[in-house]
């Protein structure tokens, strides 16, 4: 054999062997793939069985939780029903008790009514016996006694009518005298100023209630510094968005108001800054006071006043008397004094000076002892003002005698300014005291059940007990109350007394 043939044979043999080996290798690989697939399938089945068990367990837990919630809800509803049933039972018991109480009350009322009927019968019998006894003792019949009483009442009424006529005549004479002073009334009409009512408390608005805490400060340091620097009490309560300043000195109150307003607007509140702001506010108020005094002297045409007196006049800007501004009052008094002095031929300039300065002492009457008229006269004398003006200041309340014609003019002008309608207002305490006194006088008479002071104290309405006061006694009671009011009280105008006697008969149809 030649070499090529051998090589071909070898190649064929090798190829055949490769085919055989590849067949077996392929079979082995196929078996391994099948085995892996089987293992994977078993793993998937196991995982599915595990998930199935987990889902079953979770479902059982949810079922148990749901059952527990249903049981809790049922238990709560049973408790609510039990509580409701208990409350209904208690209410039924209370209603039963109330019914028993009402029945007992009706029984007592019935017994009381029977007792009253018996007492009325006894009272009627006793009254009849008393009338008979009085007739025997007096020798008069009931009709004769009534006639005598009517005559006495008529005489008393005639006396009251005479008294009323005299009062009317006196009022007419006073009216005639007033008519003769038309020039004074004309002066009042020519001088009109505004009046404001102030008290001892000033309200300062704040932006929010949080600001109250800042005003008080830590441990109250800020509020103590404010009160010490101004001499005014700060009242911080539940009133929203406001702080109140309390003090009898109106100038200090104004300084405190101005200082607190600036502190609230700035927002920086501490003891050091408080002192600085209060000093600045004091300086501003001093400027306002000086300008107010100068303006008053200019408006009334009273030149040449010393600076101290102008300052005292300016302080009156913050002073009130019965709701009337004292500064406006002295300006009005000065103008009235000048007009009256011109009409009577007196010294106009002295009268105007006395009228302007007559209440000057009120600016410092809380600091200096003595009446304000004496204080003002002493200050005027110290500054070498006219002796006539000094006498007018000192005598405007008749605490000293007149030494010049201008003094009574100032007194008259002062009274006109203070007494004209709208100038002054009564304080609430005075008003309530008058109403209380009227009711106390009325309630002090026997047979009076209730009394009411109405129409700002211009009328008193009195309810009397009808079984104690008859119609005739009602008129007598009204006159007695009027007489008591006239003797014990001081009041403007007149007071109407109305006695009301009412008898009611009430029955129920059943």
C-alpha positions in Angstrom: 0.0 0.0 0.0 1.1 3.3 -0.8 1.3 6.2 1.6 -1.7 8.3 0.3 -4.1 5.4 0.8 -2.8 4.9 4.3 -3.4 8.5 5.1 -6.9 8.4 3.8 -7.7 5.4 5.8 -6.3 6.9 8.9 -8.4 10.1 8.4 -11.5 8.0 7.9 -10.9 6.1 11.0 -10.3 9.2 13.0 -13.4 10.8 11.6 -15.4 7.7 12.5 -14.0 7.7 16.0 -14.9 11.5 16.4 -18.4 10.8 15.2 -18.8 8.1 17.8 -17.3 10.3 20.6 -19.6 13.2 19.6 -22.7 11.0 19.7 -21.9 9.8 23.2 -21.0 13.4 24.3 -24.2 14.7 23.0 -26.2 12.1 24.8 -24.4 12.9 28.0 -25.1 16.6 27.6 -28.8 15.9 26.9 -29.0 13.8 30.1 -27.4 16.6 32.1 -30.0 19.2 30.7 -32.9 17.0 31.5 -31.6 16.5 35.1 -31.1 20.3 35.6 -34.6 21.0 34.2 -36.0 18.4 36.6 -34.2 20.0 39.6 -35.5 23.4 38.6 -39.0 22.1 38.3 -38.8 20.6 41.7 -37.5 23.9 43.1 -40.3 25.8 41.6 -42.9 23.3 43.0 -41.3 23.6 46.4 -41.4 27.4 46.4 -45.0 27.3 45.2 -45.9 25.0 48.0 -44.1 27.2 50.5 -46.0 30.4 49.2 -49.2 28.4 49.4 -48.6 27.6 53.0 -47.7 31.2 53.8 -50.8 32.6 52.0 -53.0 30.1 53.9 -51.4 31.1 57.2 -51.8 34.9 56.4 -55.4 34.3 55.5 -56.0 32.5 58.8 -54.4 35.4 60.7 -56.5 38.0 58.9 -59.6 35.9 59.6 -58.7 35.8 63.3 -58.1 39.6 63.4 -61.3 40.3 61.6 -63.2 38.1 64.1 -61.5 39.9 67.0 -62.5 43.3 65.6 -66.1 42.1 65.2 -66.1 40.8 68.7 -64.7 44.1 70.1 -67.3 46.1 68.2 -70.1 43.9 69.4 -68.8 44.2 73.0 -68.7 48.0 72.7 -72.2 48.2 71.3 -73.4 46.0 74.2 -71.8 48.4 76.7 -73.4 51.4 75.0 -76.7 49.7 75.1 -76.2 48.9 78.8 -75.2 52.5 79.6 -78.2 53.9 77.7 -80.5 51.5 79.5 -79.0 52.5 82.8 -79.5 56.3 82.0 -83.1 55.6 81.0 -83.7 53.9 84.3 -82.1 56.8 86.2 -84.2 59.3 84.3 -87.4 57.3 85.0 -86.5 57.3 88.7 -85.9 61.1 88.6 -89.2 61.7 86.9 -90.9 59.5 89.5 -89.3 61.5 92.3 -90.2 64.8 90.6 -93.8 63.7 90.2 -93.9 62.8 93.9 -92.5 66.2 94.8 -95.0 68.0 92.7 -97.8 66.0 94.2 -96.5 66.9 97.7 -96.3 70.6 96.7 -99.8 70.6 95.4 -101.0 69.0 98.6 -99.2 71.7 100.7 -100.5 74.5 98.5 -104.0 73.2 98.9 -103.6 73.1 102.6 -102.1 76.6 102.6 -105.0 77.8 100.5 -107.5 76.3 103.0 -105.6 78.0 105.9 -105.7 81.3 104.0 -109.4 81.0 103.4 -109.9 80.4 107.1 -107.6 83.4 108.0 -109.5 85.6 105.6 -112.8 84.6 107.3 -111.3 85.3 110.7 -109.9 88.6 109.5 -113.3 89.7 108.1 -115.0 88.7 111.3 -112.4 90.6 113.4 -112.6 93.6 111.1 -116.4 93.7 111.5 -116.0 93.4 115.3 -113.3 96.2 115.2 -115.6 98.5 113.2 -118.4 97.9 115.6 -116.1 98.6 118.6 -114.9 101.8 116.9 -118.4 102.9 116.3 -119.3 102.3 119.9 -116.2 104.1 121.2 -116.3 107.0 118.8 -120.0 107.4 118.7 -119.8 107.6 114.9 -121.0 105.2 112.3 -118.7 103.9 109.6 -120.2 106.3 107.0 -119.7 109.3 109.4 -116.1 108.2 110.1 -115.4 108.0 106.3 -116.9 111.5 105.9 -114.6 112.9 108.7 -111.5 111.2 107.1 -112.5 112.7 103.7 -112.7 116.1 105.2 -109.3 115.8 106.8 -107.8 114.6 103.5 -109.4 117.5 101.7 -107.9 120.0 104.1 -104.5 118.5 103.7 -104.9 118.6 100.0 -105.8 122.3 100.2 -102.6 122.9 102.2 -100.6 121.1 99.5 -102.3 123.2 96.8 -101.5 126.4 98.7 -97.8 125.2 99.0 -97.8 124.5 95.3 -99.2 127.9 94.5 -96.5 129.5 96.6 -93.8 127.5 94.9 -95.2 128.7 91.5 -95.2 132.3 92.7 -91.6 132.0 93.9 -90.5 130.4 90.6 -92.2 133.3 88.8 -90.3 135.9 90.8 -87.1 134.1 90.2 -87.9 134.0 86.5 -88.5 137.7 86.6 -85.1 138.3 88.1 -83.5 136.0 85.6 -85.2 137.9 82.8 -83.6 141.1 84.1 -80.2 139.6 83.5 -80.6 139.0 79.8 -77.2 140.4 79.2 -75.6 137.5 81.1 -77.5 135.0 79.1 -76.3 136.8 75.9 -72.8 136.4 77.2 -73.3 132.7 77.6 -74.5 132.4 74.0 -71.5 134.3 72.8 -69.0 132.0 74.5 -69.2 128.4 73.5 -66.4 125.8 74.1 -66.2 122.1 73.8 -66.1 120.0 76.9 -64.8 116.5 77.3 -65.3 113.9 80.1 -62.2 112.2 81.4 -61.5 110.0 84.4 -58.5 108.7 86.3 -57.9 105.9 83.9 -56.3 106.1 80.4 -56.4 103.2 77.9 -53.4 102.6 75.6 -54.0 100.3 72.6 -51.4 97.6 71.8 -51.1 95.6 68.6 -51.5 92.2 70.3 -51.7 90.4 73.6 -48.2 89.2 73.1 -47.0 92.7 73.7 -48.4 92.5 77.3 -45.7 90.0 78.2 -43.0 92.3 76.8 -44.4 95.2 78.8 -44.3 93.2 82.0 -40.8 91.9 81.3 -38.9 89.1 82.9 -40.0 88.9 86.6 -41.9 92.1 86.2 -38.8 94.3 85.7 -40.2 96.4 82.8 -43.6 97.2 84.4 -41.8 98.1 87.7 -39.5 100.4 85.8 -42.4 102.1 84.0 -44.4 102.6 87.2 -41.3 104.0 89.0 -40.4 106.3 86.2 -43.9 107.7 85.6 -45.6 107.4 89.0 -48.6 105.8 87.4 -50.0 102.3 88.0 -50.2 100.0 85.0 -53.3 97.7 84.9 -52.8 94.6 82.6 -55.8 92.3 82.7 -57.8 90.2 80.2 -59.0 93.2 78.2 -57.9 92.4 74.6 -55.3 94.6 72.8 -55.2 97.3 75.5 -53.3 98.4 78.7 -54.8 100.8 81.2 -52.9 103.5 83.1 -54.3 104.5 86.5 -53.4 107.6 88.4 -54.9 110.8 89.9 -52.3 113.1 88.4 -53.4 113.7 84.8 -50.0 115.0 83.7 -48.2 111.9 84.9 -50.9 109.8 83.1 -50.3 111.7 79.9 -46.5 111.2 80.2 -47.0 107.5 80.9 -49.4 107.2 77.9 -47.0 108.9 75.5 -44.0 106.9 76.7 -45.8 103.6 76.6 -47.1 104.3 73.1 -43.6 105.0 71.9 -42.2 101.9 73.5 -44.9 99.7 71.9 -44.3 101.2 68.5 -40.5 100.8 68.8 -40.7 97.3 70.3 -37.5 97.6 72.4 -38.7 97.5 76.0 -36.2 97.2 78.8 -35.5 99.3 82.0 -32.7 101.4 80.4 -34.7 102.4 77.4 -37.8 103.0 79.5 -36.1 105.7 81.5 -34.9 107.4 78.3 -38.3 107.3 76.6 -40.1 108.6 79.8 -37.7 111.5 80.0 -38.4 112.4 76.3 -42.1 112.1 76.9 -41.9 114.4 79.9 -40.1 117.0 77.8 -42.8 116.7 75.1 -45.6 117.1 77.6 -43.8 120.1 79.2 -43.8 121.7 75.7 -47.5 121.0 75.2 -48.3 122.4 78.7 -46.4 125.6 78.0 -48.0 126.0 74.6 -51.5 125.4 76.1 -50.9 128.1 78.8 -49.7 130.6 76.2 -52.7 129.8 73.9 -55.1 130.3 76.8 -53.6 133.7 77.6 -53.7 134.7 73.9 -57.3 133.5 73.4 -58.5 135.5 76.4 -56.3 138.6 75.6 -54.5 138.5 79.0 -50.9 139.3 78.2 -47.8 139.6 80.4 -48.3 136.5 82.6 -45.2 135.0 84.3 -43.9 131.7 82.9 -44.8 129.8 86.1 -48.4 130.9 85.9 -48.6 130.0 82.2 -47.3 126.5 83.1 -50.0 126.1 85.7 -52.6 127.2 83.2 -51.2 124.6 80.7 -51.5 121.8 83.4 -55.2 122.5 83.6 -55.4 121.1 80.0 -55.2 117.6 81.6 -57.5 118.4 84.6 -61.3 117.9 84.6 -64.0 118.8 87.1 -67.3 116.8 86.9 -66.4 116.0 83.2 -65.7 119.6 82.3 -62.2 120.5 81.0 -60.8 123.0 83.6 -58.7 124.8 81.0 -61.7 125.4 78.8 -63.7 126.4 81.9 -61.3 129.1 83.0 -61.1 130.5 79.4 -64.9 130.6 79.2 -65.0 132.2 82.7 -62.5 134.8 81.6 -64.4 135.7 78.5 -67.7 135.8 80.5 -66.2 138.0 83.2 -64.9 140.4 80.6 -68.3 140.7 78.9 -70.2 141.2 82.2 -67.6 143.7 83.5 -68.0 145.7 80.3 -71.8 145.7 80.7 -71.5 146.9 84.4 -68.7 149.4 83.9 -66.1 147.5 85.9 -62.4 146.9 85.0 -62.6 144.5 82.1 -58.9 143.5 82.2 -58.9 142.7 85.9 -62.1 140.7 85.5 -60.6 138.7 82.6 -57.4 138.1 84.6 -59.3 136.9 87.7 -61.6 134.7 85.6 -58.6 133.1 83.8 -56.7 132.4 87.0 -59.5 131.6 89.4 -59.0 127.8 89.2 -55.2 128.0 88.8 -54.8 126.2 92.2 -56.4 123.0 90.8 -53.2 122.4 88.9 -51.4 121.6 92.2 -54.1 121.1 94.7 -53.1 117.5 95.0 -49.6 118.6 95.9 -50.3 121.6 98.2 -52.7 121.5 101.2 -55.6 123.9 101.2 -58.5 124.9 99.0 -57.7 125.6 95.4 -58.9 129.2 95.6 -56.5 130.0 98.4 -53.7 128.3 96.6 -54.3 130.2 93.4 -54.6 133.5 95.2 -51.3 132.9 97.0 -49.5 132.1 93.7 -51.0 135.3 92.1 -49.9 137.4 95.1 -46.4 135.9 95.0 -46.0 137.1 91.3 -47.3 140.6 92.2 -50.5 140.5 90.2 -53.3 143.0 90.7 -54.7 142.9 94.2 -58.2 143.0 92.7 -57.4 139.9 90.6 -56.0 138.2 93.7 -59.2 139.0 95.7 -61.3 137.7 92.7 -59.4 134.4 92.7 -59.6 134.0 96.5 -63.3 134.9 96.8 -64.9 133.1 93.9 -66.1 130.4 96.4 -66.9 133.0 99.1 -64.2 131.7 101.3 -63.1 135.4 101.8 -65.0 138.6 101.5 -65.2 140.8 98.4 -63.0 143.8 98.3 -63.6 144.9 94.7 -66.4 144.9 92.1 -64.7 142.4 89.9 -64.7 139.6 92.5 -68.5 138.9 92.4 -68.3 139.2 88.6 -65.8 136.3 88.5 -67.9 134.3 90.9 -71.0 134.8 88.7 -69.1 133.9 85.5 -67.7 130.8 87.2 -71.2 129.7 88.2 -72.6 130.4 84.7 -69.8 128.4 83.0 -70.2 125.4 85.4 -74.0 125.3 85.5 -75.1 125.8 81.9 -76.6 122.7 80.2 -74.0 120.3 78.9 -71.0 121.8 80.8 -70.7 119.3 83.5 -72.0 115.7 84.1 -72.6 113.9 87.2 -70.4 111.0 88.1 -71.9 107.5 88.1 -71.4 107.2 91.8 -73.5 110.3 92.5 -76.2 109.2 90.1 -76.5 105.8 91.6 -76.5 107.2 95.1 -79.4 109.4 94.3 -81.4 106.6 92.8 -80.6 104.4 95.8 -81.7 107.1 98.3 -85.0 107.6 96.4 -85.8 103.8 96.6 -84.8 103.6 100.2 -87.1 106.5 101.2 -90.0 104.8 99.3 -89.3 101.3 100.8 -89.2 102.7 104.3 -92.9 103.3 104.4 -95.2 100.4 105.6 -97.3 98.7 102.9 -94.7 99.3 100.1 -93.8 96.1 98.2 -91.4 97.4 95.6 -90.1 100.8 94.3 -88.3 101.8 91.1 -86.5 105.0 90.4 -86.9 105.7 86.7 -86.3 108.6 84.2 -82.9 109.3 85.6 -84.3 109.8 89.1 -87.0 112.2 88.0 -89.8 109.7 88.8 -90.4 107.1 91.5 -92.9 104.3 90.9 -94.1 102.5 94.0 -95.9 99.2 94.1 -98.0 98.8 97.3 -99.5 95.7 98.9 -103.2 95.8 98.0 -104.3 94.0 101.2 -102.6 96.7 103.3 -103.0 99.9 101.3 -106.4 100.9 99.9 -107.1 103.5 97.3 -107.5 106.3 99.8 -104.3 105.4 101.6 -102.4 105.3 98.3 -102.9 109.1 97.8 -101.8 109.8 101.4 -98.8 107.6 100.9 -97.7 109.5 97.8 -97.9 112.8 99.7 -96.0 111.4 102.6 -93.2 110.2 100.3 -93.1 113.5 98.5 -92.8 115.3 101.8 -90.0 113.0 102.9 -88.1 113.5 99.7 -88.4 117.3 100.0 -87.0 117.2 103.5 -84.1 114.8 103.0 -82.8 115.1 99.4 -81.3 117.9 97.3 -82.1 117.6 93.6 -82.6 119.7 90.5 -86.1 120.2 89.1 -88.9 118.0 90.5 -89.5 114.4 91.2 -92.8 112.6 90.3 -94.1 110.0 92.7 -96.5 107.4 91.4 -98.2 104.9 93.7 -99.6 101.8 92.0 -102.1 99.5 93.7 -103.1 96.4 91.8 -105.4 93.6 92.7 -105.5 90.4 90.7 -107.8 87.4 90.9 -106.6 84.3 89.1 -108.5 81.1 88.7 -107.9 78.0 86.5 -110.5 76.2 84.5 -109.9 72.4 84.6 
